[in-house]
């Protein structure tokens, strides 16, 4: 498995449907395809920028498949963000401006152990099926 760079948006950018479709989605999908050239299933939650017609139409045109389920993001996304936050807490010296913060976040991302990211990714199918069984509702209690 591989990974691409962090996607850092400009300071004070509002991530609305336009930003999501014109800026983030193309880069995210391109990164996914470079790591998984055989095809991707694009998973997203119910965030407003994800659910508007503009985003749904773009995804329907550009992506093989889309999975929309609440809660799945937790394990994959937050696992990585928690690991990055822990590394940031011990990072010295602390950044003094936005550009320095972006550089530190990219450095922390680059240094995250790949095996930890792989474990989160490989746990995804089990979590996906656990979510599908109750119809997309809460499922954390069913995992062992």
trRosetta pair geometry for C-beta under 8 A, 3 or more apart (Angstrom, degrees):
i j d omega theta_ij theta_ji phi_ij phi_ji
1 35 6.8 31 -166 -176 66 113
1 114 7.0 168 80 -178 94 106
1 117 7.2 -150 109 109 132 103
1 118 5.2 158 39 -103 138 92
1 121 6.0 146 -136 66 163 162
2 34 7.6 -83 90 118 135 86
2 35 4.6 -152 66 -124 96 93
3 35 6.8 30 -85 -96 26 138
3 109 7.9 -148 140 166 138 98
3 114 7.2 -153 -4 -115 118 92
3 117 6.5 -19 -61 145 134 166
4 31 3.8 -106 17 -144 158 113
4 34 6.4 88 -75 67 120 129
4 35 6.7 -110 -31 -43 94 113
5 31 7.9 -121 43 -110 62 130
5 106 6.7 -5 -159 -137 96 104
5 109 7.4 89 -158 108 49 142
6 105 6.0 -83 65 131 173 104
6 106 5.4 -133 30 -99 119 68
6 109 4.7 -169 -45 -37 112 170
7 24 6.5 113 139 -130 148 78
7 27 5.5 128 -115 116 134 136
7 28 6.8 -66 -21 -70 159 77
7 31 7.6 -119 -50 -25 115 150
8 102 5.0 101 178 -137 166 108
8 105 6.9 124 -87 84 127 135
8 106 7.3 -71 -28 -61 134 100
9 13 4.5 -107 148 57 117 144
9 15 6.8 159 20 -76 174 100
9 19 7.3 50 -141 179 144 127
9 23 6.9 82 -115 133 107 142
9 24 7.3 -36 -73 -74 121 102
10 13 4.8 101 68 -42 79 119
11 98 4.9 -41 -66 -139 134 159
13 19 6.2 138 165 -132 109 149
14 19 6.6 174 93 -12 58 147
15 19 5.1 -120 -131 91 45 134
15 20 6.0 77 -180 -63 83 87
15 24 7.0 34 -141 -27 107 146
15 49 5.6 -66 139 -43 84 166
16 19 5.4 94 46 16 61 101
16 20 6.9 -118 104 -7 29 97
16 48 7.9 -33 -141 106 63 109
16 49 5.7 -174 -169 -98 24 106
17 20 5.5 -58 -143 39 29 114
17 21 6.0 16 164 -10 67 111
17 48 7.5 -83 -55 134 91 82
17 49 5.1 -170 -76 -139 50 67
17 52 4.3 -41 -101 52 138 150
17 54 4.8 94 165 61 125 129
17 55 5.6 -119 -144 -35 89 102
18 21 6.3 -62 -142 42 23 100
18 22 5.8 -3 170 4 64 120
18 54 7.4 -18 -76 130 51 161
19 22 6.5 -66 -127 50 20 94
19 23 5.2 -30 -171 29 62 123
19 24 6.5 49 140 -8 76 104
19 49 7.3 -44 65 -140 89 139
20 23 7.3 -41 -84 53 7 81
20 24 5.1 -43 -139 47 46 120
20 25 5.8 59 156 -31 67 101
20 49 4.1 144 -37 166 148 118
20 50 7.0 -134 -170 -72 157 49
20 55 5.6 -14 109 -96 128 121
21 24 7.9 11 -19 51 14 80
21 25 5.4 -8 -126 19 35 136
21 54 5.3 -86 -43 140 156 105
21 55 5.4 -135 -71 -92 101 66
21 58 4.9 165 -140 -25 104 160
22 25 7.9 66 11 37 16 98
22 26 7.4 -19 180 -2 25 118
23 26 7.3 -101 179 35 10 99
23 27 6.9 -13 160 -1 53 118
24 27 6.1 -76 -154 44 29 104
24 28 5.8 25 160 -20 72 114
25 28 5.7 -58 -138 40 28 111
25 29 6.0 22 167 -15 66 110
25 55 6.9 177 -64 -139 146 86
25 58 5.9 72 123 123 162 139
25 59 7.1 -109 -151 -73 135 81
25 62 7.6 107 152 71 115 151
26 29 6.1 -59 -143 40 25 106
26 30 6.1 27 158 -20 63 110
26 62 7.9 -91 -101 -163 65 164
27 30 5.7 -54 -144 38 30 112
27 31 6.3 31 156 -19 64 106
28 31 5.8 -57 -150 36 28 110
28 32 6.3 28 153 -19 65 107
29 32 5.5 -51 -145 36 33 113
29 33 6.2 32 156 -18 66 106
29 40 7.3 -172 -144 60 72 151
29 42 7.0 -27 -99 -91 91 134
29 62 5.9 11 -170 139 171 123
29 63 6.1 -117 -122 -82 125 98
30 33 5.8 -56 -147 38 29 110
30 34 6.5 30 154 -22 64 104
31 34 5.8 -55 -150 32 31 110
31 35 6.6 19 156 -9 65 108
32 35 6.0 -66 -152 43 31 103
32 36 5.9 -31 169 39 71 105
32 40 4.5 47 148 -101 126 159
32 42 7.2 169 45 -92 179 88
33 36 6.7 -76 -121 70 25 66
33 37 6.0 60 177 -106 67 54
33 40 6.4 -95 -75 -18 62 126
34 37 7.1 15 -133 -67 19 87
36 39 6.8 -62 140 69 103 31
36 40 5.2 114 87 -79 128 87
39 64 4.7 43 -163 -39 103 165
39 65 7.8 52 165 9 110 100
40 63 6.5 -69 83 -153 101 94
40 64 6.0 147 60 27 54 113
40 65 7.6 -155 107 46 50 79
41 64 6.7 -72 -82 83 52 106
41 65 4.5 -29 -118 83 79 110
41 66 7.3 168 -170 -92 67 15
41 67 5.5 41 160 -15 110 111
42 59 6.1 -136 80 -149 147 115
42 63 4.6 -36 -4 -166 133 154
42 64 7.9 140 -9 49 90 71
42 65 7.0 168 21 88 71 52
42 66 5.1 -27 70 -109 93 69
42 67 7.2 177 85 24 41 71
43 66 7.6 146 -88 -166 33 54
43 67 4.3 -21 -102 70 82 104
43 68 7.6 170 -152 -81 58 30
43 69 7.0 -38 -155 35 104 89
43 72 5.9 -77 172 99 140 138
43 73 7.3 -176 127 -73 110 77
44 47 7.2 -87 171 32 103 99
44 50 4.4 -168 149 -150 135 139
44 66 7.3 -29 20 -163 99 99
44 67 7.8 144 20 80 53 60
44 68 6.2 -21 70 -108 74 74
44 73 7.8 30 -149 -70 34 121
45 50 6.5 115 70 44 50 164
45 68 7.4 117 -130 -157 19 69
45 69 7.5 -53 -108 86 63 36
45 70 5.6 74 -145 -111 95 58
45 71 7.9 130 -113 -2 113 32
45 72 7.6 -172 -79 49 90 81
45 73 5.1 -60 -43 -14 121 136
46 50 6.7 -156 -155 71 13 122
46 51 5.9 19 -156 -51 59 133
46 68 7.3 85 -73 -177 69 104
46 70 5.9 -17 -7 -81 111 100
47 50 4.5 84 64 4 85 111
47 51 7.1 174 80 -9 42 93
48 51 6.0 -71 -141 40 31 102
48 52 6.6 42 167 -40 69 98
49 52 6.7 -39 -147 7 28 112
49 55 6.4 109 156 -56 58 150
50 55 5.7 -143 -155 128 27 157
50 68 7.8 153 143 -122 122 105
51 55 6.9 38 30 64 11 128
51 56 7.0 18 -166 -50 34 110
51 68 7.9 91 -98 -142 88 139
52 55 5.2 88 62 13 78 100
52 56 7.0 -153 96 -4 37 93
53 56 5.6 -60 -140 43 32 110
53 57 5.9 33 162 -22 69 108
54 57 6.1 -57 -147 35 22 109
54 58 6.6 21 154 -18 59 108
55 58 5.7 -55 -148 35 32 111
55 59 6.3 27 156 -16 66 108
56 59 5.9 -56 -145 39 30 109
56 60 6.2 33 155 -22 65 108
56 66 8.0 153 -138 123 70 176
57 60 5.7 -53 -144 35 30 113
57 61 6.5 24 157 -15 63 108
58 61 6.0 -66 -155 39 28 107
58 62 5.9 -8 164 7 68 121
59 62 6.3 -74 -130 52 25 92
59 63 4.9 -26 -167 24 71 124
59 66 5.2 65 149 -80 131 137
60 63 7.5 -32 -71 47 12 84
60 66 7.4 -59 -77 -10 59 136
63 66 6.0 86 97 -64 131 88
67 72 7.5 -13 124 46 121 165
67 128 7.2 -34 -172 -136 158 118
69 72 5.0 64 88 -11 107 121
69 128 7.5 133 41 -135 157 70
69 131 5.1 87 168 145 146 143
69 132 7.8 -72 -101 -70 151 64
69 136 5.0 -137 -132 -137 93 95
70 136 6.7 83 30 167 83 94
71 74 5.7 -28 -171 -4 53 119
71 131 6.2 173 79 -113 117 124
71 138 6.8 157 -88 -112 158 50
71 139 6.9 135 119 30 152 93
71 140 7.4 -127 -172 -45 128 94
72 75 7.0 -54 -172 29 47 98
72 76 7.1 17 149 7 74 113
72 124 7.4 63 -172 -146 109 84
72 127 5.9 132 -130 130 83 117
72 128 6.5 39 -119 -90 134 67
72 131 5.9 -56 -67 -39 100 163
73 76 6.2 -80 -153 54 39 97
73 77 4.7 3 174 5 84 128
73 78 7.5 90 133 -16 73 89
74 77 6.8 -55 -112 49 9 93
74 78 5.3 -19 -168 13 52 127
75 78 6.9 -38 -93 49 8 94
75 79 5.7 18 173 -29 50 117
75 120 6.2 175 146 -153 86 90
75 123 6.3 -106 155 100 143 125
75 124 7.4 179 90 -91 125 64
75 127 5.7 -133 23 -94 153 166
76 79 6.2 -59 -147 27 14 112
76 80 7.0 2 159 -8 53 108
76 120 5.2 126 -119 158 56 112
76 121 7.0 69 -123 -86 105 52
76 124 6.3 31 -69 -88 120 107
77 80 6.2 -69 -162 38 29 104
77 81 6.2 17 153 -11 70 113
78 81 5.3 -54 -135 44 40 109
78 82 5.8 47 161 -25 71 102
79 82 6.0 -53 -148 33 23 111
79 83 6.6 21 153 -15 59 107
79 116 7.7 -167 155 160 110 94
79 120 4.4 -178 82 -104 155 136
80 83 5.8 -58 -152 37 31 110
80 84 6.3 29 152 -17 66 107
80 112 7.0 25 -147 -155 84 165
80 117 6.5 44 -95 -109 105 89
80 120 6.8 -125 -47 48 85 172
81 84 5.5 -54 -145 39 34 111
81 85 6.1 38 155 -23 67 105
82 85 5.7 -54 -146 35 30 112
82 86 6.5 32 155 -20 64 103
83 86 5.9 -51 -150 33 31 112
83 87 6.6 26 154 -13 63 106
83 112 5.8 85 124 -131 132 114
83 116 6.3 121 -101 137 159 147
84 87 5.8 -59 -151 40 33 109
84 88 6.1 36 151 -24 68 107
84 105 7.0 37 -174 -144 129 78
84 108 5.1 100 -144 131 83 129
84 109 6.6 2 -106 -75 122 67
84 112 6.8 -46 -75 -75 78 125
85 88 5.4 -53 -144 35 32 114
85 89 6.5 42 155 -28 64 99
86 89 5.9 -47 -153 23 31 115
86 90 7.3 8 157 0 59 104
87 90 6.4 -71 -158 45 34 97
87 91 6.4 51 145 -48 68 102
87 108 4.7 149 102 -144 133 112
87 111 7.2 160 -156 85 155 116
87 112 7.5 -119 -20 -84 154 78
88 91 5.2 -42 -147 7 38 123
88 104 6.9 90 -121 141 90 119
88 105 7.6 2 -89 -93 120 68
88 108 6.0 -24 -65 -86 78 162
91 94 6.8 105 98 -96 91 56
91 104 6.0 102 160 -164 159 123
91 108 7.0 -71 -69 -74 139 116
95 100 3.4 168 -149 116 101 104
95 101 4.2 179 92 -68 157 59
95 103 7.2 149 -104 54 129 91
95 104 5.0 -125 -45 -10 122 136
96 100 5.7 46 39 38 62 156
97 100 5.1 93 54 13 70 103
97 101 7.0 -128 102 -7 35 92
98 101 5.5 -55 -147 36 32 114
98 102 6.4 34 155 -21 66 103
99 102 5.7 -50 -149 33 32 112
99 103 6.5 32 152 -18 63 105
100 103 5.6 -54 -150 37 34 113
100 104 6.3 34 152 -20 67 105
101 104 5.7 -54 -147 36 32 111
101 105 6.3 31 155 -18 66 106
102 105 5.8 -54 -146 37 30 110
102 106 6.4 30 155 -18 64 106
103 106 5.8 -55 -149 37 30 110
103 107 6.3 32 153 -19 64 107
104 107 5.6 -55 -148 37 32 113
104 108 6.3 32 154 -18 66 105
105 108 5.7 -52 -144 37 31 110
105 109 6.2 35 154 -21 64 106
106 109 5.6 -53 -147 37 31 114
106 110 6.2 33 154 -21 65 107
107 110 5.7 -54 -147 36 29 112
107 111 6.3 14 158 -9 63 113
108 111 6.0 -68 -147 45 28 103
108 112 6.9 50 151 -47 64 89
109 112 5.9 -34 -156 -4 34 114
112 116 6.5 -104 170 65 92 122
112 117 6.3 84 127 -45 120 113
113 116 4.6 85 79 2 98 106
113 117 7.3 -175 98 -3 55 85
114 117 5.5 -58 -152 41 42 111
114 118 6.0 47 150 -25 73 105
115 118 5.4 -49 -144 35 34 117
115 119 6.5 41 155 -25 64 99
116 119 5.9 -47 -152 28 31 112
116 120 7.0 29 151 -14 60 102
117 120 5.8 -55 -156 36 36 111
117 121 6.4 33 149 -17 68 108
118 121 5.6 -58 -147 40 33 111
118 122 5.9 27 158 -16 70 110
119 122 5.9 -56 -139 41 28 107
119 123 6.3 29 158 -22 62 107
120 123 6.0 -58 -150 32 28 110
120 124 7.4 52 147 -47 57 90
121 124 5.8 -31 -170 -11 39 120
122 125 7.7 -38 -177 16 44 96
123 126 5.7 -60 -169 44 59 113
123 127 5.9 55 140 -20 83 111
124 127 5.7 -65 -146 42 32 109
124 128 6.0 38 157 -27 70 106
125 128 5.4 -51 -143 32 32 115
125 129 6.5 26 161 -13 65 103
126 129 6.2 -58 -151 38 28 104
126 130 6.3 28 151 -19 63 109
126 143 7.3 95 138 -124 111 104
127 130 5.5 -54 -145 37 33 114
127 131 6.3 33 154 -20 65 106
127 139 7.6 135 -161 97 65 129
127 143 7.0 -3 -100 -88 74 136
128 131 5.8 -59 -153 36 29 109
128 132 6.4 30 151 -22 65 107
129 132 5.4 -50 -142 33 36 114
129 133 6.6 48 157 -31 64 98
130 133 6.1 -43 -154 19 30 116
130 139 4.3 139 140 160 94 135
130 142 5.2 174 -157 88 109 120
130 143 5.7 -1 -123 -68 168 89
131 134 7.2 -73 -163 45 33 87
131 136 5.9 31 162 -121 92 41
131 137 7.8 176 -158 53 66 34
131 139 4.9 -133 -88 7 52 152
132 135 7.7 30 -178 -82 37 18
132 136 7.1 16 -108 -63 37 61
133 139 7.0 112 54 -119 99 125
133 142 7.2 -140 68 146 139 172
134 137 4.4 -82 124 52 115 100
134 138 6.9 -41 93 64 155 47
134 139 5.6 -173 22 -82 124 93
134 142 7.6 -178 -27 -23 120 147
138 141 7.1 41 139 9 104 100
139 142 5.0 -51 -172 30 74 117
139 143 7.0 76 136 -30 85 93
140 143 6.1 -54 -162 20 41 111
